[in-house]
């Protein structure tokens, strides 16, 4: 199950629209997953998360938090974890790259889902980037 929550007040978010997209994106992943939460947050909240979990004192566009599940919990279905998107940072990046906000957010959600699936572009010699580009084409982003 995909859950989308809006935890910011700067921009209106159509949670149902992003739930449909995140569901389609999760089905396209090479890893089967039954549970993901996508949370939209402010820059302020994202800065705090980035500081707490990565030791960086700046906002970022997307963070992924993999679920830690016991063997008992896994029987009920694999929960990948949480994808957190700064809608303010996404807005700036969309403008900077000449993209719509919807396009940018779609890319960020997909990127976060790939991290939850175990991919790491910093260490995998381009494997995640190649897969992400293929999935973008498949998903129309």
Contact map, one row per residue, 1 for C-alpha under 8 A:
111000000000000000000010000000000111000000000000000000000000000000000000000000000000000000000000000000000000000000000000000000000000000000000
111100000000000000100110000000000111110000000000000000000000000000000000000000000000000000000000000000000000000000000000000000000000000000000
111110000000000000100000000000000011110000000000000000000000000000000000000000000000000000000000000000000000000000000000000000000000000000000
011111000000001101100000000000000000111100000000000000000000000000000000000000000000000000000000000000000000000000000000000000000000000000000
001111100000001000000000000000000000111100000000000000000000000000000000000000000000000000000000000000000000000000000000000000000000000000000
000111110000101000000000000000000000001110000000000000000000000000000000000000000000000000000000000000000000000000000000000000000000000000000
000011111000000000000000000000000000001111000000000000000000000000000000000000000000000000000000000000000000000000000000000000000000000000000
000001111110000000000000000000000000000111000000000000000000000000000000000000000000000000000000000000000000000000000000000000000000000000000
000000111111000000000000000000000000000001000000000000000000000000000000000000000000000000000000000000000000000000000000000000000000000000000
000000011111000000000000000000000000000001000000000000000000000000000000000000000000000100000000000000000000000000000000000000000000000000000
000000011111100000000000000000000000000000000000000000000000000000000000000000000000001000000000000000000000000000000000000000000000000000000
000000001111110000000000000000000000000000000000000000000000000000000000000000000000000000000000000000000000000000000000000000000000000000000
000001000011111000000000000000000000000000000000000000000000000000000000000000000000000000000000000000000000000000000000000000000000000000000
000000000001111111000000000000000000000000000000000000000000000000000000000000000000000000000000000000000000000000000000000000000000000000000
000111000000111111100000000000000000000000000000000000000000000000000000000000000000000000000000000000000000000000000000000000000000000000000
000100000000011111110000000000000000000000000000000000000000000000000000000000000000000000000000000000000000000000000000000000000000000000000
000000000000011111111000000000000000000000000000000000000000000000000000000000000000000000000000000000000000000000000000000000000000000000000
000100000000011111111100000000000000000000000000000000000000000000000000000000000000000000000000000000000000000000000000000000000000000000000
011100000000001111111110000000000000000000000000000000000000000000000000000000000000000000000000000000000000000000000000000000000000000000000
000000000000000111111111000000000000000000000000000000000000000000000000000000000000000000000000000000000000000000000000000000000000000000000
000000000000000011111111100000000000000000000000000000000000000000000000000000000000000000000000000000000100000000000000000000000000000000000
010000000000000001111111110000000000010000000000000000000000000000000000000000000000000000000000000000000000110000000000000000000000000000000
110000000000000000111111111000000000000000000000000000000000000000000000000000000000000000000000000000000000000000000000000000000000000000000
000000000000000000011111111100000000000000000000000000000000000000000000000000000000000000000000000000000000000000000000000000000000000000100
000000000000000000001111111110000000000000000000000000000000000000000000000000000000000000000000000000000000010010000000000000000000001000100
000000000000000000000111111110011000000000000000000000000000000000000000000000000000000000000000000000000000000010000000000000000000000000000
000000000000000000000011111110011000000000000000000000000000000000000000000000000000000000000000000000000000000000000000000000000000000000000
000000000000000000000001111111000000000000000000000000000000000000000000000000000000000000000000000000000000000000000000000000000000001000000
000000000000000000000000111111110000000000000000000000000000000000000000000000000000000000000000000000000000000001001000000000000000001000000
000000000000000000000000000111110000000000000000000000000000000000000000000000000000000000000000000000000000000000000000000000000000000000000
000000000000000000000000000011111000000000000000000000000000000000000000000000000000000000000000000000000000000000001000000000000000000000000
000000000000000000000000011011111100000000000000000000000000000000000000000001000000000000000000000000000000000000000000000000000000000000000
000000000000000000000000011000111111000000000000000000000000000000000000000011110000000000000000000000000000000000000000000000000000000000000
110000000000000000000000000000011111000000000000000000000000000000000000000011110000000000000000000000000000000000000000000000000000000000000
111000000000000000000000000000001111100000000000000000000000000000000000000011111000000000000000000000000000000000000000000000000000000000000
111000000000000000000000000000001111110000000000000000000000000000000000000000111110000000000000000000000000000000000000000000000000000000000
011110000000000000000000000000000011111000000000000000000000000000000000000000001110000000000000000000000000000000000000000000000000000000000
011110000000000000000100000000000001111100000000000000000000000000000000000000000111100000000000000000000000100000000000000000000000000000000
000111100000000000000000000000000000111110000000000000000000000000000000000000000111100000000000000000000000000000000000000000000000000000000
000111110000000000000000000000000000011111000000000000000000000000000000000000000001111000000000000000000000000000000000000000000000000000000
000001110000000000000000000000000000001111101100000000000000000000000000000000000001111000000000000000000000000000000000000000000000000000000
000000111100000000000000000000000000000111111100000000000000000000000000000000000000011100000000000000000000000000000000000000000000000000000
000000000000000000000000000000000000000011111110000000000011000000000000000000000000011110000000000000000000000000000000000000000000000000000
000000000000000000000000000000000000000001111111000000000010000000000000000000000000000000000000000000000000000000000000000000000000000000000
000000000000000000000000000000000000000011111111100000000000000000000000000000000000000000000000000000000000000000000000000000000000000000000
000000000000000000000000000000000000000011111111110000000011000000000000000000000001110000000000000000000000000000000000000000000000000000000
000000000000000000000000000000000000000000111111111000011111000000000000000000000000000000000000000000000000000000000000000000000000000000000
000000000000000000000000000000000000000000011111111100001010000000000000000000000000000000000000000000000000000000000000000000000000000000000
000000000000000000000000000000000000000000001111111111000000000000000000000000000000000000000000000000000000000000000000000000000000000000000
000000000000000000000000000000000000000000000111111111111111001000000000000000000000000000000000000000000000000000000000000000000000000000000
000000000000000000000000000000000000000000000011111111111100000000000000000000000000000000000000000000000000000000000000000000000000000000000
000000000000000000000000000000000000000000000001111111110000000000000000000000000000000000000000000000000000000000000000000000000000000000000
000000000000000000000000000000000000000000000000111111100000000000000000000000000000000000000000000000000000000000000000000000000000000000000
000000000000000000000000000000000000000000000000111111110000000000000000000000000000000000000000000000000000000000000000000000000000000000000
000000000000000000000000000000000000000000000000011111111000000000000000000000000000000000000000000000000000000000000000000000000000000000000
000000000000000000000000000000000000000000000010011101111100000000000000000000000000000000000000000000000000000000000000000000000000000000000
000000000000000000000000000000000000000000000011011000111110000000000000000000000000000000000000000000000000000000000000000000000000000000000
000000000000000000000000000000000000000000000010011000011111000000000000000000000000000000000000000000000000000000000000000000000000000000000
000000000000000000000000000000000000000000110111010000001111100000000000000000000000010010000000000000000000000000000000000000000000000000000
000000000000000000000000000000000000000000100110010000000111111000000000000000000000010010000000000000000000000000000000000000000000000000000
000000000000000000000000000000000000000000000000000000000011111000000000000000000000111011000000000000000001000000000000000000000000000000000
000000000000000000000000000000000000000000000000000000000001111100000000000000000011110000000000000000000001100100000000000000000000000000000
000000000000000000000000000000000000000000000000010000000001111110000000000000000011100000000000000000000000000100000000000000000000000000000
000000000000000000000000000000000000000000000000000000000000011111000000000000001111000000000000000000000000000110110000000000000000000000000
000000000000000000000000000000000000000000000000000000000000001111100000000000001110000000000000000000000000000000010000000000000000000000000
000000000000000000000000000000000000000000000000000000000000000111110000000000011100000000000000000000000000000000010000000000000000000000000
000000000000000000000000000000000000000000000000000000000000000011111000000000111100000000000000000000000000000000000000000000000000000000000
000000000000000000000000000000000000000000000000000000000000000001111100000000001000000000000000000000000000000000000000000000000000000000000
000000000000000000000000000000000000000000000000000000000000000000111111110000100000000000000000000000000000000000000000000000000000000000000
000000000000000000000000000000000000000000000000000000000000000000011111110000000000000000000000000000000000000000000000000000000000000000000
000000000000000000000000000000000000000000000000000000000000000000001111111000000000000000000000000000000000000000000000000000000000000000000
000000000000000000000000000000000000000000000000000000000000000000001111111100000000000000000000000000000000000000000000000000000000000000000
000000000000000000000000000000000000000000000000000000000000000000001111111111000000000000000000000000000000000000000000000000000000000000000
000000000000000000000000000000000000000000000000000000000000000000001111111111100000000000000000000000000000000000000000000000000000000000000
000000000000000000000000000000000000000000000000000000000000000000000011111111000000000000000000000000000000000000000000000000000000000000000
000000000000000000000000000000000000000000000000000000000000000000000001111111000000000000000000000000000000000000000000000000000000000000000
000000000000000000000000000000001110000000000000000000000000000000000000111111100000000000000000000000000000000000000000000000000000000000000
000000000000000000000000000000011110000000000000000000000000000000000000111111110000000000000000000000000000000000000000000000000000000000000
000000000000000000000000000000001111000000000000000000000000000000101000010011111000000000000000000000000000000000000000000000000000000000000
000000000000000000000000000000001111000000000000000000000000000001100000000001111100000000000000000000000000000000011000000000000000000000000
000000000000000000000000000000000011100000000000000000000000000111110000000000111110000000000000000000000000000000010000000000000000000000000
000000000000000000000000000000000001111000000000000000000000000111100000000000011111000000000000000000000000000000010000000000000000000000000
000000000000000000000000000000000001111000000000000000000000011110000000000000001111100000000000000000000000100110010000000000000000000000000
000000000000000000000000000000000000011110000100000000000000011100000000000000000111110000000000000000000000000100000000000000000000000000000
000000000000000000000000000000000000011110000100000000000000111000000000000000000011111001000000000000001001100000000000000000000000000000000
000000000000000000000000000000000000000111100100000000000011110000000000000000000001111111000000000000000000000000000000000000000000000000000
000000000010000000000000000000000000000111100000000000000000100000000000000000000000111111100000000000001000000000000000000000000000000000000
000000000100000000000000000000000000000001100000000000000000000000000000000000000000011111110000000000000000000000000000000000000000000000000
000000000000000000000000000000000000000000100000000000000011100000000000000000000000011111111000000000000000000000000000000000000000000000000
000000000000000000000000000000000000000000000000000000000000100000000000000000000000111111111100000010011000000000000000000000000000000000000
000000000000000000000000000000000000000000000000000000000000000000000000000000000000001111111110000010010000000000000000000000000000000000000
000000000000000000000000000000000000000000000000000000000000000000000000000000000000000111111111000000000000000000000000000000000000000000000
000000000000000000000000000000000000000000000000000000000000000000000000000000000000000011111111100000010000000000000000000000000000000000000
000000000000000000000000000000000000000000000000000000000000000000000000000000000000000001111111111110110000000000000000000000000000000000000
000000000000000000000000000000000000000000000000000000000000000000000000000000000000000000111111111110000000000000000000000000000000000000000
000000000000000000000000000000000000000000000000000000000000000000000000000000000000000000011111111000000000000000000000000000000000000000000
000000000000000000000000000000000000000000000000000000000000000000000000000000000000000000001111111000000000000000000000000000000000000000000
000000000000000000000000000000000000000000000000000000000000000000000000000000000000000000000111111100000000000000000000000000000000000000000
000000000000000000000000000000000000000000000000000000000000000000000000000000000000000000000111111110110000000000000000000000000000000000000
000000000000000000000000000000000000000000000000000000000000000000000000000000000000000000000110011111110000000000000000000000000000000000000
000000000000000000000000000000000000000000000000000000000000000000000000000000000000000001100110001111111000000000000000000000000000000000000
000000000000000000000000000000000000000000000000000000000000000000000000000000000000000000000000000111111100000000000000000000000000000000000
000000000000000000000000000000000000000000000000000000000000000000000000000000000000000000000100001111111110000000000000000000000000000000001
000000000000000000000000000000000000000000000000000000000000000000000000000000000000000001101100001111111111000000000000000000000000000000000
000000000000000000000000000000000000000000000000000000000000000000000000000000000000101001000000000011111111100000000000000000000000000000000
000000000000000000001000000000000000000000000000000000000000000000000000000000000000000000000000000001111111110000000000000000000000000000001
000000000000000000000000000000000000000000000000000000000000000000000000000000000000000000000000000000111111111000000000000000000000000100001
000000000000000000000000000000000000000000000000000000000000110000000000000000000000100000000000000000011111111100000000000000000000000000000
000000000000000000000100000000000000010000000000000000000000010000000000000000000010100000000000000000001111111110000000000000000000000000000
000000000000000000000100100000000000000000000000000000000000000000000000000000000000000000000000000000000111111111000000000000000001000000000
000000000000000000000000000000000000000000000000000000000000000000000000000000000000000000000000000000000011111111100000000000000001000000000
000000000000000000000000000000000000000000000000000000000000011100000000000000000011000000000000000000000001111111110000000000000000000000000
000000000000000000000000110000000000000000000000000000000000000100000000000000000010000000000000000000000000111111111000000000000000000000000
000000000000000000000000000010000000000000000000000000000000000000000000000000000000000000000000000000000000011111111110000000010001000000000
000000000000000000000000000000000000000000000000000000000000000100000000000000000000000000000000000000000000001111111111000000000000000000000
000000000000000000000000000000000000000000000000000000000000000111000000000000011110000000000000000000000000000111111110000000000000000000000
000000000000000000000000000010100000000000000000000000000000000000000000000000010000000000000000000000000000000011111110000000000000000000000
000000000000000000000000000000000000000000000000000000000000000000000000000000000000000000000000000000000000000001111111000000000000000000000
000000000000000000000000000000000000000000000000000000000000000000000000000000000000000000000000000000000000000001111111100100110000000000000
000000000000000000000000000000000000000000000000000000000000000000000000000000000000000000000000000000000000000000100111111100010000000000000
000000000000000000000000000000000000000000000000000000000000000000000000000000000000000000000000000000000000000000000011111111111000000000000
000000000000000000000000000000000000000000000000000000000000000000000000000000000000000000000000000000000000000000000001111110000000000000000
000000000000000000000000000000000000000000000000000000000000000000000000000000000000000000000000000000000000000000000001111110000000000000000
000000000000000000000000000000000000000000000000000000000000000000000000000000000000000000000000000000000000000000000011111111110000000000000
000000000000000000000000000000000000000000000000000000000000000000000000000000000000000000000000000000000000000000000000111111100000000000000
000000000000000000000000000000000000000000000000000000000000000000000000000000000000000000000000000000000000000000000000100111111100000000000
000000000000000000000000000000000000000000000000000000000000000000000000000000000000000000000000000000000000000000000010100111111110000000000
000000000000000000000000000000000000000000000000000000000000000000000000000000000000000000000000000000000000000001000011100101111111000000000
000000000000000000000000000000000000000000000000000000000000000000000000000000000000000000000000000000000000000000000000100001111111100000000
000000000000000000000000000000000000000000000000000000000000000000000000000000000000000000000000000000000000000000000000000001111111110000000
000000000000000000000000000000000000000000000000000000000000000000000000000000000000000000000000000000000000000000000000000000111111111000000
000000000000000000000000000000000000000000000000000000000000000000000000000000000000000000000000000000000000011001000000000000011111111100000
000000000000000000000000000000000000000000000000000000000000000000000000000000000000000000000000000000000000000000000000000000001111111110000
000000000000000000000000000000000000000000000000000000000000000000000000000000000000000000000000000000000000000000000000000000000111111111000
000000000000000000000000100110000000000000000000000000000000000000000000000000000000000000000000000000000000000000000000000000000011111111100
000000000000000000000000000000000000000000000000000000000000000000000000000000000000000000000000000000000010000000000000000000000001111111111
000000000000000000000000000000000000000000000000000000000000000000000000000000000000000000000000000000000000000000000000000000000000111111111
000000000000000000000000000000000000000000000000000000000000000000000000000000000000000000000000000000000000000000000000000000000000011111111
000000000000000000000001100000000000000000000000000000000000000000000000000000000000000000000000000000000000000000000000000000000000001111111
000000000000000000000000000000000000000000000000000000000000000000000000000000000000000000000000000000000000000000000000000000000000000111111
000000000000000000000000000000000000000000000000000000000000000000000000000000000000000000000000000000100110000000000000000000000000000111111
